């Protein structure tokens, strides 16, 4: 119900459409793969878009604006480049390299019209989160630095070393409690190094109405309408996931830890 298997073929694949099995209302997600010399054109009404370069070389045109070309060997090699596309604006993505181009197409419902812009690798905010075997790197791409430049959309990336956990201690953000918890839907999109690896993704609620764990692979997407959602990289494999968030109220990130496991954050693990 929550896991969507990826597709390796060229073209645009709407992995999480606007109408989806998990009931997400505010966000959707697509994966674009273009061969040498290929291009993709689209116009999305009522949705703001963040195009995140995953691998290859791309040039993006948004209306009369042109961004690029930009390159990224893969998500593990360098921070991201991303282009913001306002609602209703036609855009074109071109593969300007010799190999395949892969782009994440992150979408959120929006009413406000903003100007297109690019986030370059040096503008990505990098931080280390957690400790011991739940330490990971988090890259904020369109988060606080985009305040006032977008309507609802939030996008970033997380990198789990082999065997490490993230979204940990387990947290959720499905209730609107000002200053305590945000109300945000979320989608994860995974990459693995080496790519034939896997990770484990859980989703559960305190009342037990949801309690499931999935084996996630390179190119998969995962829908998080509610609940706690910790993820772990298998031993020997580095796990990456892009995260896309949006909700109906404030554009803020306030995760709320599972009270049963909140003590983990307070202990020094040395």
TORTILO-839871 format. One record per residue (C-alpha): chain; x, y, z; residue in one letter. Coordinates in steps of 0.001 Angstrom, whole numbers. Example, Ala and Ser with C-alpha at 12.3 -4.5 7.8 and 13.67 -1.06 7.14 Angstrom:
% TORTILO-839871
A/12300/-4500/7800/A
A/13670/-1060/7140/S
This chain:
% TORTILO-839871
A/0/0/0/X
A/2812/2421/845/X
A/5694/1124/-1302/X
A/6002/1852/-5041/X
A/8575/-94/-7046/X
A/10798/1942/-9344/X
A/11097/1609/-13116/X
A/14388/1464/-15025/X
A/13031/2375/-18471/X
A/13611/5744/-20131/X
A/10823/8305/-20005/X
A/8741/9965/-17335/X
A/7190/7731/-14678/X
A/4660/9127/-12204/X
A/5567/6881/-9279/X
A/3192/8643/-6876/X
A/314/10216/-8839/X
A/-2105/12791/-7473/X
A/-4590/9976/-6814/X
A/-2661/7289/-4955/X
A/-3157/4215/-2769/X
A/-1962/5918/425/X
A/-4361/8846/106/X
A/-1732/11589/-134/X
A/-3487/14836/-1040/X
A/-746/17479/-1070/X
A/2234/15866/-2804/X
A/3088/13671/-5788/X
A/6309/12401/-7297/X
A/7752/11414/-10657/X
A/11037/9981/-11914/X
A/12466/11172/-15229/X
A/15090/9196/-17131/X
A/16360/10516/-20475/X
A/18819/9033/-22933/X
A/21497/11010/-24772/X
A/19984/13943/-26700/X
A/16471/13414/-25302/X
A/14247/16059/-23698/X
A/11031/16179/-21692/X
A/8448/18992/-21691/X
A/5529/19504/-19308/X
A/3236/22043/-17662/X
A/1713/21209/-14272/X
A/-1358/23171/-13271/X
A/-1913/23805/-9569/X
A/1390/22182/-8593/X
A/4752/23740/-7831/X
A/7704/21576/-8848/X
A/11280/21020/-7699/X
A/13471/19209/-10233/X
A/16354/17501/-8414/X
A/19297/16287/-10494/X
A/20070/12696/-9470/X
A/22678/11756/-12071/X
A/23911/12909/-15471/X
A/23898/16359/-17046/X
A/20844/18561/-17548/X
A/19663/21925/-18778/X
A/16279/23231/-17623/X
A/14148/25885/-19304/X
A/11275/27449/-17356/X
A/9328/29940/-19437/X
A/11944/32476/-20584/X
A/14524/31343/-18011/X
A/17299/28857/-18765/X
A/19321/27094/-16049/X
A/22421/25004/-16661/X
A/23841/22826/-17869/X
A/24589/21158/-14530/X
A/26244/17802/-13803/X
A/26135/15252/-10986/X
A/27738/11814/-11364/X
A/25319/10310/-8826/X
A/23671/11261/-5538/X
A/26602/9940/-3470/X
A/29265/11902/-5388/X
A/28166/15520/-4866/X
A/25406/17692/-3363/X
A/22314/18283/-5460/X
A/21381/20886/-8010/X
A/17655/21682/-8100/X
A/15404/23954/-10165/X
A/12109/25386/-8881/X
A/9218/25552/-11352/X
A/6222/27722/-10352/X
A/2635/26551/-10844/X
A/1400/26550/-14422/X
A/4813/27304/-15926/X
A/5929/25206/-18915/X
A/9314/23591/-18406/X
A/11742/21575/-20481/X
A/14471/19229/-19225/X
A/17269/18336/-21653/X
A/19935/15679/-21356/X
A/23157/17537/-22216/X
A/25525/14664/-21403/X
A/26737/11487/-23073/X
A/25088/9081/-20623/X
A/21656/8746/-19069/X
A/20048/11599/-17146/X
A/17911/10981/-14059/X
A/15821/13690/-12412/X
A/13412/13577/-9466/X
A/10223/15528/-10183/X
A/8889/16652/-6780/X
A/5399/18191/-6777/X
A/3159/19905/-4228/X
A/-252/21533/-4413/X
A/137/25320/-4510/X
A/-1820/28500/-5152/X
A/897/31114/-4787/X
A/2892/32074/-7884/X
A/6637/32556/-7403/X
A/9648/33075/-9645/X
A/11735/30156/-10891/X
A/15163/29739/-9311/X
A/18041/27301/-9068/X
A/19671/25817/-5951/X
A/23331/25041/-6653/X
A/25429/22521/-4684/X
A/27131/25253/-2636/X
A/23685/26483/-1508/X
A/22604/23092/-158/X
A/22694/23157/3642/X
A/24596/20100/4918/X
A/24413/18867/8503/X
A/25198/15764/10550/X
A/22269/14388/12550/X
A/22201/11734/15281/X
A/25083/9712/16704/X
A/26423/6149/16895/X
A/24551/3864/14476/X
A/21834/6431/13830/X
A/24202/9157/12617/X
A/23550/10353/9057/X
A/24072/13317/6747/X
A/21104/15530/5885/X
A/21085/17925/2926/X
A/18438/20679/2974/X
A/17738/21664/-644/X
A/14471/23612/-578/X
A/13830/24188/3111/X
A/14524/27321/5177/X
A/16645/28953/2468/X
A/13586/28890/174/X
A/11233/30595/2632/X
A/9144/33187/774/X
A/10241/31785/-2609/X
A/7885/28788/-2683/X
A/4395/28062/-1379/X
A/4304/24644/343/X
A/7012/22370/-1004/X
A/9966/21147/1103/X
A/12734/18967/-392/X
A/15951/17462/933/X
A/18172/14386/955/X
A/19395/11987/3664/X
A/22441/9687/3489/X
A/22612/6623/5756/X
A/26011/4907/6159/X
A/25826/1094/5932/X
A/23810/-357/8809/X
A/22722/3040/10137/X
A/19227/4259/10949/X
A/17556/7564/10103/X
A/14229/9225/10788/X
A/15419/8099/14186/X
A/14397/8198/16969/X
A/11144/7405/15147/X
A/9146/10543/14523/X
A/5917/11603/12888/X
A/4334/14803/11591/X
A/651/14096/11015/X
A/-1014/16377/13572/X
A/-1123/20168/13711/X
A/120/21127/17182/X
A/1751/24586/16907/X
A/5329/24503/18156/X
A/5147/20758/18874/X
A/4320/18954/15634/X
A/3808/19905/12000/X
A/1109/18496/9710/X
A/3036/17205/6684/X
A/2669/14385/4193/X
A/5937/12889/2950/X
A/7404/10787/141/X
A/10784/9022/183/X
A/12711/8080/-2983/X
A/15653/5707/-2519/X
A/19052/5113/-4109/X
A/21586/2499/-2946/X
A/25372/2198/-3237/X
A/26056/-388/-4601/X
A/22676/-187/-6388/X
A/21750/-3864/-5915/X
A/21511/-3310/-2144/X
A/18470/-2706/15/X
A/17180/-1037/3134/X
A/14323/-1595/5572/X
A/11523/953/5870/X
A/8984/790/8695/X
A/5768/2700/9216/X
A/3620/2399/12328/X
A/1154/4262/14546/X
A/789/4278/18317/X
A/-2650/2657/18147/X
A/-1355/-214/15995/X
A/-3643/549/13047/X
A/-479/694/10917/X
A/2488/-1575/11675/X
A/4406/-2607/8548/X
A/7994/-2990/7343/X
A/9160/-3118/3713/X
A/12405/-4056/1944/X
A/13190/-1029/-212/X
A/15465/-1039/-3257/X
A/17208/1372/-5633/X
A/14618/3531/-7417/X
A/11666/2741/-5131/X
A/9362/5363/-3623/X
A/7525/5248/-297/X
A/4383/7155/723/X
A/3993/8432/4286/X
A/508/9826/4944/X
A/866/9444/8727/X
A/2698/7533/11427/X
A/6273/6998/12575/X
A/8636/6010/9740/X
A/12211/4933/10672/X
A/14501/3551/7941/X
A/17686/1458/8075/X
A/20423/727/5512/X
A/21426/-2911/5143/X
A/24961/-3776/6202/X
A/27493/-2964/3482/X
A/25159/-652/1551/X
A/24918/3119/1741/X
A/21292/4234/1539/X
A/20063/7573/204/X
A/16572/8939/143/X
A/15176/12139/-1221/X
A/12360/13485/947/X
A/9464/15582/-280/X
A/7035/17188/2155/X
A/4022/19487/2094/X
A/855/20064/4087/X
A/-2215/22262/4359/X
A/-1120/24562/7187/X
A/2314/26023/8008/X
A/5405/25329/5921/X
A/7508/24182/8870/X
A/9466/21058/9815/X
A/8577/20019/13375/X
A/8871/16249/13781/X
A/7445/14699/16944/X
A/9410/11771/18429/X
A/7689/8577/19488/X
A/7505/9036/23298/X
A/8563/5405/23808/X
A/11892/6064/22088/X
A/12533/9762/22765/X
A/15073/8853/25480/X
A/17512/7763/22758/X
A/18040/11388/21716/X
A/18964/12426/25258/X
A/21582/9744/25902/X
A/25255/10179/24953/X
A/26370/7119/23018/X
A/30080/7917/22841/X
